[in-house]
Amino acid sequence: MQSFQPPRRILMGPGPSDVSPRVLAALARPTVGHLDPAFQDLMEEIKAALARLFNAPGHACVPLPAPGTAGMEAALMNLLEPGDRAVIAVNGVFGGRMVDMAGRAGAEVVRVDAPWGQPVDVAAVEAALASGPAKVLAFVHAETSTGVRSDAAALCALARRHGALSIVDCVTSLGGVPVDAAAWDADVLYSGTQKCLSAPPGLSPVAFSPRALEAVAARKSPVRNWLLDVSLLMSYWGGEGGRTYHHTAPINALYGLHESLVALFEEGQQAVFVRHARMHEALVAGLEALGLEMLVAPEHRLPQLNTVRIPEGVDEAAVRARMLERWDLEIGAGLGPLKGQVWRIGLMGASASPWHVRLCLTALADALSAQGREVDLDAALAAASERLG
């Protein structure tokens, strides 16, 4: 065996995003023990920073030692027991994954579908909740497979009105658009580090409300996942002086998360949201100048995840391959019914910069030209620059 030397890529797909040099440097700091007093101080800082980012001052906020999918599993497995009724909104891949997990927890699942490329249908969810008592309403705030943002405030309000606990998938939204657990009155929120936080994959920040923790404590049966049992996790993450061994924390990965949060708050949350929005507007202007169309209506688009319709006659896989081979730039393909119909272009965290926007437009124009499609790169760059100011 020899040491692995990865190629240098520019990551503009649906995740992971580019990791900044300062976060990469943090990952290389000396490893300490998971109960070391210095590391326990770091744990407290991470908890406080996540509570601030989720705007969840009353929630238990911790990073799970696994990627964002573990956050989904933790939310569903902790709250659901066999026979519980769960209403789950599906408008993309990850709503469908929630349905699968809830079924594995033994829940009676009521699936509420909306077309891919559109937000969750609030009226249809209300009808499902009104049809019978539900313990949980689960939905995806920012659907990574489509680039759609749903109305979290309205959906969480429905859950409260009907006596259900709300589960909100914020994997792609946290750090890119406002996530507001307090204003939404949301019960469980979860995310991942590899999207807008621009840390490496492998951690899942979660937030559990007091109501959610009470529901876990009142379970009649043990949580079906030992590692992600929040009552056991909190014995380790709960607080200074009271920590007991639960698992060996991924020490260096937590250094990286901490540094990414430091960088985010140095820039300022509002400034981060504005940056993502500006880069999105510039990219869309450039894409439209190239003759391309967006999948999602403007009012429902995620600035950090842009779904672009593939023109008729274009070999979409060849476009992605050329961009990777000639420009070292990665964009994503469509999933499910959108496979072969869209590209997914990420503007997440460190990948949301004017340089990334201009490079993506240049590489995409080159790949389209290689297939004989007439495009005007100068016009695209000019349109983007006008939005960038």
N, C-alpha and C positions, 0 to 999 in steps of 0.2 A: 504493500500500500504506500501511497504518497499523499502528502498534504493536498487537500482540495483547494483549488483556486477558482472561485466562481467568476464568471464573466461579469463585467460591469454593465448593469442594465439600468434603464430609466423606466420606472414602474408607473404606468398610467392606465392600469387595468382596474378591475373592481376590488383590488387588494391582493397582496400587500402593497403599500405605498412606499415611496422612497424613505429611507431612514436617515436622519441628519447625522453628520459626523460627530456631533456632540453626544448624541444618543449611542452611537456605535462605540465611542470612547468610554462612555459610562459602563457599557456592558463588559469592558475589559478590566474594570477595577478589581482589586483583590477580593476574593470570596471570603466571607465570614460565616459563622454558624447561624442557623436559623433562629436560635434563641440568644444570640449575642446581644448585649444591651444596646450597642450602637445600631444594630439592625432593627431592634424593637423600636427605637426612635424613628427610624426610617419608615417602618410600618405605620406609625401614627401619622406621619406626614402624608403618606399615600392615602390613608383613609380620609383625612381631612380634605385633601385635594380632590378626591373623587366625589365627596359630598358636595363640595363647591361646584364641581363641573356638572354633576347631575342636578344641581340645586335641590339637594335632598338632605336638609339639615337634620331631620329626624330619623332618617333611614340608617340601617347598617350597611356601610359601603366598603366592600373589600374586592380585591382582585383574585379571581379563581385561578388555580395553577393549570390552566388549559385554555384553548382558543374559544372564540365567541360561541361556538356551538355548545360548549360546556355551560355557558351562561343560560342558553335556552333550556338545556336539560335540567340545570339546577332549578330554574324557575318552575318548570312544569312538574318535575318529580317531587319537589318539596311541597307544592301546594295541592297536588292531585292525589287522591286515593281511589282504589277500585270503586266504581259506581258513581263517582262524582260526575256532574255534568259540566262540560267545558264548551263554550262557544268560541270558535277560532275563525278569524277572518283570513281569507286566502286571496291574495292578488299577485302571487309570484311564488318562486321556489321556496322561500323560507317560511311563509305561512303554511305551505304544504308540509314542510318538515315539522312544524309545530304539531300538526294533525297527527303525524306518525308517532311522535314522541308521546303525545297525550294518550293515544291508543295503547302504547306500550305501558303506560302508567295504570292502565285499567279503566280509564275514564270513558264516559259516554260522550262522544264528540259530536257536536253540532257544527258542521262546516258551513261557512258563509262565503261564497265565492264572488269575486269581482273580476272583470276582464283584466288581463295582464296589460299594463301600461296605464291603468287608471287606479285612483286611490280606493281604499276600503269604502264600501257603501254603508254609510252610517245608518240610513233608514233600514237596510236589510239586517244589520246587526241588531238594531233596536227590536225589530220584529222577532228575531231569534231569542233575544233575552226575554221578551214578553211572553214567549210561548211556554216557558217553564223555568223554575229556579235553576240558576247556574252558579257554580262555585267560582268559575274563572272566565274572564274574557281575555283572550290573547290576540295580539295583532302585531304587525311589523310597521314601525314608524317610518323607516326608510328602506324600501324594498330594493336590495342590491341587484336583483335579477332584472329589474325594470327601470330603476331610477326614479321611482315615484315616492312622494312624501304624502302620508295620510294624516288625517286630523286627529292627533293624539289627544288634544284637550277634549274634543267632543266625544271620542270613544271612551276615555276614562270617566267622563261624566256619566255616560250611559251605564258603565259598570257600577258606579256608586249608586245610581238611581235604582238599579235592579238588584242590589245587594251582592254583586260579584266582585271578586278581586281582579285587578287589572294586571296583565303582563305585557310589557312593552319592549319589543326588540329594537334596540338603539345601536346595533352593531355598526351601521354605516353612518348614523346621524351624529353620534357623540363627538364633539369637537369640530364639527363642520357646520351644523345648524343648531339653534338653541334646543336644548333638552331641559325640561323644567318639571321635575317630579313634584315639586311643591305646588306649582300653579295647576298642574294637571290632576293633582291628588292621586298619583299613580302608586301602585303597590309594589311591583317588582319591575325593575329595569335592568337590562344587561347590554353589554357592548363587547368590543374586541379592541386590542391594542394596535392592530396592523392597518387600520383604516385612517381616520383623520387624526389619530394621536401620533401616527408615524413612528411607532415603536415596532420591534419585530413581532411576528405572530407568536402566540403561546400563552397569553393571559387574557382573562375575561373579567373586566370590572362589572360588578353587580351592585344593586341597591335594593334592599328589602325594607319595606315600611314596618312600623310597629304592628299594624293589622296583619300583615303577611307573616310576621314572626309569631304572632299569637295563633294564627291558623296552623303553622307548623307545629307549635307546641301542643295543640289540641288534636293532633292526628291520632287515629285509632291504631294505625299500623306504622312500622318504621318506614322511613324514606327508602325508596328502592335503589338508591345510589349512595354508597357509603362515603366516597370521597367528597361528593357535592352536597351532603346533608348539612344544611346551613347551621343547625344547632351544634353539630360537631365542629364545623369550621370556626364558629365564633368562639369556641373554647380556646382556639389558638389566636385568632385575630381580635378577640373581644376587648383587650385593653391591657395596659401596663400592670404588672404585678400579678395578673391572673392567667397568664398564658400557659397552656399545657400542650404537649406534643400532639399534633394531629397528622401532619405530613412534613416532609422536608421541603421547605419553600424553594422555588426557583430563584435563588438569591440574585444572581446577576441579571436575570430578566426583569426583576423588580427594580434594580438599579436603572435599567433602561426606561421603564415606565415612569419612574420618579423624574428622571431627567426630561422626558418628553412633557410631563406636566409642568415642570419648572419653566421650560421654554414656552409653553402655551400661555401661562399666566404672565410671563415677562412681556409677551406681545400684547396680551389683553384679550379676554374672551370676545368682546364685541369686535375688536380689530380682526380677530381670526375669522369670525363669521363674515365680516365685510370683505376680507381678502378672498374667501371661497366664492362669495357671490360675484365679485368683480372678475375673477378668473373664469367663472362659468359664463358670464355675459360675453366676455371676450372670445372664449372658445366657440360659443354658439354663433356669434357674429361671423367668425372666420369660417366655420363649417358651412353656414348658409351661403357665404360668398363662394365656396367651392361647389355649390349646387346640391348640398346634402340637406336632409330633413331630419328633424328630431322626432322621436317616438311619442314623447309625453307632452301634454299641453303645458304652456309656460307656467300657469299658476300651480301646477303640481310637480314641477321638476325639482330634483335634488341638484344643488350646485356642484356637489362633490361626485356625482355619478351620472354621467351623461350617456343616454342611449340614442344612437344614431342609426337611422334606417339605411340599409344597404341598397344602393341603386341597382336597378334591374340589369342583369348581365355582368355584374362584377363578381369575381371570385373572392369572396370575403376572407377565406382562409389564406389565400395567396397574398392578399393585402397585409394581413397581420404578420405573415411569415417574412415578407419583404421589409416591413418596418422593424422587425426584430433583427433580421440579418444585416441590413444596411445601416440602420440607425440605432441599434441596441435599445429600441423602445418597445415596450410591451403594452398592448391594449387587449381588452377582453372580448370574447365571443358571446353570442346570445345563448341562453339556457332554455330548456323546455320548449314550449311552442314558439319561442322567439329565436331558436337556434337557426342560424343561417339568414336571419332577417335583420339583425342589428349588431353593431359593435357597442361595447360598453367602455367608455373612456372615463377614467378616474382623475379627479382633481382633488386629491386628499392630502391634508397635512402639508408636509414638505414638498409634495408634488403639485401643489396649487401655487404656481409662480408664473410670472410673465414668460420666463425662459421656457418652462414646460409647455405653455400654450403655443408659443411660436414654433417650438421644435415639433410638437405633435402635428400642427397644421402643415409644416414643411414635409415631414415624413409621410403623412397621409396623402398629400398632393403628389409626391413622388411615386407612391405605390399605385395610386389611381392612374397616373399618367402612363405607368408601365403596362397597364392593361388597355391603353388606347383611349382612355376617357379624357376629354378636354377639361382642364381645370385652370383657374387663374390664381396662382399662388400669391402674386403681388396684391391682388384685390383682397384675398383672404387675410394676409398679414396686415394690410391697411385697415380692414374692418376691425380686426382684433385690436390693433394699436389705438384706434379711435376710442374703443371702450376702456382700454387700459389707461388712457390719459397721458 
